[in-house]
Amino acid sequence: MRDYIICYDITCPRRLGRIHRYLKRHACAVQYSVFLFTGSPEQLERCLEYLQRLMDPRSDDIRAYPLPERGLRLCLGNATLPDGIHWSGLSAAWQPQPQQ
């Protein structure tokens, strides 16, 4: 299992809604139009194939970037979830660390 960032720029509000709803079911929203996807390369490929059917390649842009398995994982600014709330769907590497 690897972590990937999937981000998009969709020009049509209707397609945007469809793509956003699909990704909310398969990945964790970390910002507007940016999702953290955890899965195998095959799972990512299936996800991207489905997204490709939803998008218009002439005007939309969807990208996926693999994250290094070993590397700094740091979140600055507003958290996705309020303090004290943890989403069990995130891998341990992405869970907030207690303040020391």
HUPEQUI-V899256 format. One record per pair of residues at least 6 apart in sequence whose C-alpha atoms are under 6 Angstrom apart, sorted by the first residue. I is the first residue (numbers start at 1). J is the second residue. Records with the same first field share a line. If there is no record, write none. Layout:
# HUPEQUI-V899256
I: J / J
This chain:
# HUPEQUI-V899256
1: 39 / 40
2: 38 / 39
3: 37 / 38 / 67
4: 36 / 37 / 65 / 66 / 67
5: 35 / 36 / 64 / 65
6: 34 / 35 / 63 / 64
7: 33 / 34 / 62 / 63
8: 33 / 61 / 62
9: 60 / 61
10: 16 / 60
27: 35 / 36 / 37
28: 35 / 36
29: 35
